[in-house]
């Protein structure tokens, strides 16, 4: 077969989650519901946090940025996925694929760092509640969020620039619903070993190190909780940590499952379903897990609705 290098490829074909018409319609409905829920819940949470002065705290600043990331992340790939479910034309331009890869990667890596910062923030709040305001100053938490964005997009620029200089010689058909690492590696005919090394480097700094910080923070939080004399305080703190750990485990677990294995063990049919967990499910659940079930947020939402109704 005649080789195609990256300069001769002008577009890719996104196969999606399935080629079966009825299943495509089912996935269209699932993605539509999830996307609308993600948009409404995350935008609502951002508006509530911005509108309510008593929510202008480090914790809600982190949560607001998490919602912003989830809102953008879903909007990067979901509209194209929905279009592909109902359209015969499933192509995406080379530049469009690269842009989707770059931005979605940057947002995903940023989210990994941000979740680690949030875990550290909870540790500081629970272990030193009296010194929390001084320890987590405005300058510090804004700096932590800014560092998350810079680190995330620096990593994405690095992996994107390397990925899109590979030669794609076998096919331009991407066996997935968005432009992701593994399907593109499968299409390439050079640099697989060096690419795998770079991927492990990116994973170490963007997934494994933040995971270690999260684990350390929550272990320390658990130790503090067990020392509490108030049973009510223990239950409340443990409930908060447990729910946070659930969504973090779902997000990090699915990413680690897919990207930490040798390329020879990739099974795209299985991996693309697992990828739905961190691309579709966690952005939809995060607002409910982190805030919308929180009494402070509920009260702030009621106040906002009353204000809008009165005006």
N, C-alpha and C positions, 0 to 999 in steps of 0.2 A: 504494500500500500504506500502511496506517495505521502511523505511527511508534510504536515502543515506546521509551520512555526507560528509564534504568537502574532506576528505581523500580518499573516494572511487570514486570520480568523476575524470575521467582522461581527458574528453573532453566535449565540448559543440557543439551544432548545431546552426549555425546562419541562421535564416530563410530569412533574407534580407528584402528589402522593399516590396516585393510581391512574391507570388509563381506562378503567371501567366506567362507562357513562353514568350509571346509577350511583356508584360510589363517589364519583366526582361531584355529583349533585349533593350528596350527603355531606361531603367535606366542605362544599360551598356554604351550606347552611351552618355547619359547625364553625367555620372561620368567620362567617358574617356575624353570628351571635357573639362569638368571643371578641371580635374586633370592636363591635358596637359597645359591648360591656366594658372593654378595656378603655375605650375613649371616654365614655361617660364617667366611669368611676375615677379614672386618673385625673381628668380635667376638673371634675367636681372637687376632688381632694386638693388639687393645687389652688383652686379658687378659694376654698374654705380656709386653707392655711394662709394665703395672702391677705384675705379679708379680716381674719380674726387676730387681733394684736396679741392675745394671750397664747396664741400658738406660735408666736415668733421666738421659738426656742431652738437650741441645737438639734434636738431629736426631730422636730418637725421640719427643720431646714433640710436635714438628711432625707426624710421621708418625701418631702416635696420634690427634691431632686430625683429620687428614685421613681416617683410617678412621672416626672418629666422624661426620664430615660425610657420607661416602659411605653409611654405614649408615642415617643419618636420611634422606638425600636419596632413596635407593631406596625407603624405607618410606613416603614421602609420596605417591607416585603409583603404585607397582607393584601394591599390593593392589587398588586401584580398576581398574587396567588389566586385571588378571587376571579380576576379576569381570565386567567388560564383555565379555571374550572369550567367556564362557560364559552370559551372561545376556541376556534380551531387553530388560530395562530398563537403558538406558545413560545415564540422567539423572544429573546432579549438581546439587545446590542452588546457588543464587547465592552464599550464604555459604560453602558448601563449596568452590566454585570459587575464590572470593577467598582463602580460607585456604590452599588448595593453592598458588595463585599466589604469595602472600606468603611462605610458609615455603620453598617450593622455590627461589624467587628469592633469598631471603636466604642460603640454604645454598650456592647456586651462586656468588653474588657473593663470599661468604666464602671459598669454595674458591679463587677466582681470586687473592684477596689472599694466602691461605695458601701457595699454590704459589710466589708471588713471594717470600714470606718464606723459604721452604725453599731457593729458589735462592740468595738472599743468604746464608743460613746455610752452604750448601755452598761458596760463594766464600770466606767468612771462614775456614772449616775448612781448605780446601786452600791458600789463599794465606798464611795465618799460623797454621800448626798449633801452634806453641809458645805463641802468645798467644791461642789460640782460647777457652780457658776464661775468660780475663779479658775478652775482647772480647764474647763471647756469654754474658753473665751471666744468672742465673735471672730477675732482675727484667726484663731486656731481652726475653728470648724469651717470657716470659709476657705482657709488654706488647704484643709484636708480634702474638701470637695473639688477645689481647683486642681489639686495634685492628682485626684482620681481621673478627672477628664484628660489632663495632659498625658498621664501615664497610659491610659486606655487608648487614646488616639495615636500616640507615638508607636505603640505596639502594632496597632492596626495598619498604620502607614508602612511599617517595616514588613509585615507579612504580606500585605497587598502588593507592594512593589516587587517582592520576590515571586509571588504566585503568578502575576500577569506578565512575567518574562519567561515563564516556562513554555515549552513547545507542546502544542496539543495535536497529537498525530493520529490518534485512533478514531476520534469522533468529536463532535461539538455538542453532543446530547448530554445534558446534565440530568442525572437520575435523582432529582430532588425537586423540592418546590421553591427553592431559592438558591442563590449562588453561594455555596458553602465550600469549606476547605476540602473535605474528603472527596466529593464528586469531582472536583477540579483536579485533585491529585490523581484520581483514577484515569482522567483523560490525558494526563501529561505523559510524555515518553522520555523525559530526561529530568535529572535532578531530584529524583524521588528520595534518595538517601540523605542528601544535604537538606532537602526540604523537611524531612522528618526530624532532623537535628534542630533546625530552626523552629519547627513546631514545638518540640519539647522545651526549647529555650523560652518560647513565648508562654507555654503552659506553666512552666515553673514560676515565672514572675507574675503572671496574670491570674492563675487559678490556684496553684499549689500554695504559694506564699500567703495570699489572702485567706485561703482555707485554713492554713495553720494559725493565722492571727485570729480568725473567727473561733476556731476550736479552743485556742488558749483563752480568749476573752470569755467565752461561755463556760469553760471549765472553772475559771476564776469566779465568775458570777455564781455558779452553782455552789462553790465553796462558801461564798458570802451568804447565800440564801440559807444554807444549812446551819449557819451560825446565828440566824435571826431568832429572836425569842418570841416574836409574834407569829402565830400560825396563819393569821389572815395575811400578813405581809409576805410570808413564805409562799402561800398559795398564789397570790397576785404576781409576785416576781417570777415564780416558777412557770406560771401560765404564759406570761409574756415571753420568757426565754424559750419555752417549748414551741410556741407558735412560730417564732422567728426561726428557730432551728429547723422546723418542718419545711418551710419554704426555701430556706438556704440549702438544705439537703437535697430537695427536689431539683433546684437550679444547678448547684455544683455537681451533684451526683450524675445527672444526665450528661452534663458537659464532660466530666471526667470519663464516664463510660464510653463516650463516643471517641474522644480525641487522645486518650492516653494509651491506646492499643497500637501495635504494629500495623502498618498499612496492609499487610497480607491478611489480616483478620477482619478487615472492613466488610460488613454486609450491609449494603446501602438500603435494601428493602427494610431491614430492621432498624438501622440507625436513623433513617429519616422519620420513622414513627417516634423514636425516642426523642429526636430533636424537637418534636411538637411540644414536649414538656417544657422546655426552656424558651421556646419562641412564641408559644401560644398560651400555655396554661399559667405560667408564673406571672407574666404581665397582667393577666386578668385577675389573678388572686391577690396580688400584692396589696392593692388598696384595702381590700377587706381584711387581710391578715394583719396588716400593720396599723391601720387607722380607723376605717369606717365602722369597726366594731368597738372602737374606743369611745368612752363616755364623753371625753373632752371634745372629740371631733363631732360626735352626735349633737351635742349642745351647740357647738359653733355652727353646724349645718342648720339646725332649727332657727337659730338667731338670724342667719343669713337669709333663709327663706321668708321669715317674718318681715325682715327689713325690705326685701324685694316686693313682697305682697303689699306692704303698707305704702310703698312708693308707687 
